[in-house]
Amino acid sequence: MARVRRTRAGRNGAGHHRFGARRRFRRLYGESPLQLLLLLASFALCAYAGIRLLKGDWLFILLWFVGAAVLHDLVLVPLYALGDRAVRSVLRPRGAVPRTAVHHVRVPAAVSLLLLLVYWPLVLRTSRRTYEADTRLTIDVFLGRWLLITAALFALSAVWLVIRLWRPPPSDAGSGAGPGELVSDSQT
């Protein structure tokens, strides 16, 4: 005997095809159709803004963008990796610091470099004439402020690391080191 399959939509099975198509779409695309619609809308908005902003000088901006991507990938990423490896090699032989101590150098360095990237012309005083003419403010304060913020970030991170190291381990600590416990070279 053949059984008739009932669906949520009723006896005719019209709702079954709708849910099946949504499942197939999710299986093929990986997300819901709404996510794809929002993604396409954001691409359209970016394209509109790009067309409006790049009116007239699009070739120079395109060359600058490609050059920045190549510079980042071929020069800066190897420098990041080399600096990270140097920090890890300095911190690893010491048994008194946890393995996660490298993050106490990574985070303030990343924030400091991001601030330098954003305020590069002001920190290095390359746009003195235009900045001072437009704002009537001096440009001489930016280097000192950036250095002060960088020092404060590293000092705050060092204080946080010391607090983590001096914090007593949890009383119910099992095997292995917790977030604040010390890790010796034999455990790594």
C-alpha positions in Angstrom: 0.0 0.0 0.0 1.2 3.4 -0.9 1.2 6.0 1.9 0.3 9.6 1.3 2.8 12.0 2.9 1.3 15.0 4.8 3.2 18.2 5.2 2.8 21.2 7.4 1.2 23.2 4.6 -1.6 20.6 4.1 -2.4 17.6 2.0 -1.3 18.9 -1.4 2.4 19.3 -0.4 2.8 22.9 -1.7 4.7 23.9 1.5 7.1 21.0 1.2 8.6 22.3 -2.0 9.1 25.8 -0.5 11.0 24.4 2.6 12.9 22.0 0.4 14.1 24.8 -1.9 15.2 26.8 1.2 17.1 23.8 2.5 18.7 23.2 -0.9 19.7 26.9 -1.1 21.2 26.8 2.4 23.1 23.6 1.6 24.5 25.1 -1.6 25.2 28.6 -0.4 25.8 27.9 3.3 23.6 30.7 4.7 20.1 31.9 4.4 18.8 33.9 1.4 18.5 37.0 3.6 22.2 36.9 4.3 22.9 36.8 0.6 20.5 39.7 0.0 22.2 41.8 2.6 25.6 41.0 1.2 24.6 42.0 -2.3 23.0 45.2 -1.0 26.3 46.1 0.9 28.3 45.4 -2.3 25.9 47.6 -4.2 26.3 50.4 -1.6 30.1 50.0 -1.7 30.1 50.2 -5.5 28.0 53.3 -5.4 30.3 55.0 -2.9 33.3 53.9 -4.8 32.0 55.4 -8.1 31.2 58.6 -6.3 34.5 58.9 -4.5 36.7 57.8 -7.4 35.2 60.2 -9.9 38.1 61.6 -12.0 41.1 60.0 -10.3 40.2 56.3 -10.2 43.4 55.0 -11.8 45.7 56.6 -9.2 43.5 55.4 -6.3 43.4 51.9 -7.8 47.2 51.8 -8.2 47.6 53.0 -4.6 45.2 50.3 -3.3 47.0 47.5 -5.2 50.4 48.9 -4.1 49.2 49.0 -0.5 48.0 45.4 -0.7 51.2 44.2 -2.2 53.3 46.1 0.3 51.3 44.7 3.1 51.5 41.1 1.9 55.1 41.1 0.8 56.8 43.3 3.3 54.7 43.9 6.4 53.3 40.4 7.0 56.8 38.9 7.1 57.9 41.7 9.4 54.9 40.9 11.7 55.8 37.2 11.7 59.5 38.0 12.4 58.6 40.3 15.3 56.1 37.8 16.7 58.7 35.0 16.5 61.3 37.2 18.2 58.9 38.0 21.1 58.0 34.3 21.5 61.6 33.3 21.5 62.4 35.8 24.2 59.5 34.8 26.4 59.6 31.0 25.8 62.8 30.0 27.7 61.7 31.7 30.8 59.6 29.3 32.9 58.1 32.2 35.0 55.8 33.5 32.3 52.7 31.7 30.8 52.5 30.9 27.1 49.9 33.5 26.7 52.3 36.3 27.8 53.1 37.0 24.2 49.6 38.5 23.8 50.6 41.2 26.3 53.1 42.4 23.7 50.9 41.7 20.6 47.9 43.7 21.7 49.5 47.0 22.6 51.8 46.8 19.6 48.9 46.2 17.3 46.9 49.1 18.7 49.9 51.4 18.6 50.7 50.5 15.0 47.0 51.0 14.1 47.1 54.5 15.7 50.4 55.2 13.8 48.8 54.1 10.5 45.8 56.3 11.0 47.7 59.4 12.1 50.9 58.8 10.1 51.1 62.3 8.4 50.5 64.0 11.7 52.8 61.9 13.8 55.7 62.3 11.3 54.8 65.9 10.6 54.6 65.5 6.8 51.4 67.6 6.4 52.4 70.6 8.6 51.5 73.4 6.2 48.0 72.1 5.2 47.0 70.9 8.7 48.0 74.1 10.5 46.4 76.2 7.7 43.2 74.3 7.9 42.8 73.9 11.6 44.9 76.7 13.1 46.4 74.2 15.5 50.0 73.1 15.8 51.1 69.7 14.5 54.0 69.3 17.0 51.9 67.6 19.7 51.0 64.4 17.7 54.4 62.6 18.0 54.6 63.1 21.8 51.0 62.0 22.2 51.4 58.9 20.1 54.5 57.9 22.1 52.7 58.6 25.4 49.7 56.5 24.3 52.1 53.7 23.2 53.9 53.8 26.5 50.6 53.7 28.4 49.4 50.7 26.4 52.5 48.7 27.1 52.5 49.7 30.8 48.9 48.8 31.2 49.6 45.5 29.5 52.6 44.8 31.7 50.5 45.6 34.9 47.9 43.2 33.6 50.5 40.5 33.1 51.9 41.0 36.6 48.4 40.7 38.1 47.8 37.5 36.1 51.2 36.1 37.4 50.6 37.0 41.0 47.0 35.8 41.1 46.8 32.5 43.1 45.8 29.5 41.2 42.3 28.2 41.6 41.8 25.7 44.5 40.2 23.1 42.4 42.9 23.0 39.8 43.3 19.7 38.1 46.1 18.7 35.8 47.4 21.3 33.4 47.9 25.0 33.8 45.0 27.4 34.1 45.0 30.9 32.6 47.0 32.4 35.5 49.2 29.5 36.3 52.8 29.2 35.3 53.8 26.9 32.5 57.2 25.3 32.6 59.1 24.2 29.5 58.3 20.5 30.3 54.6 21.2 29.9 54.8 23.0 26.6 
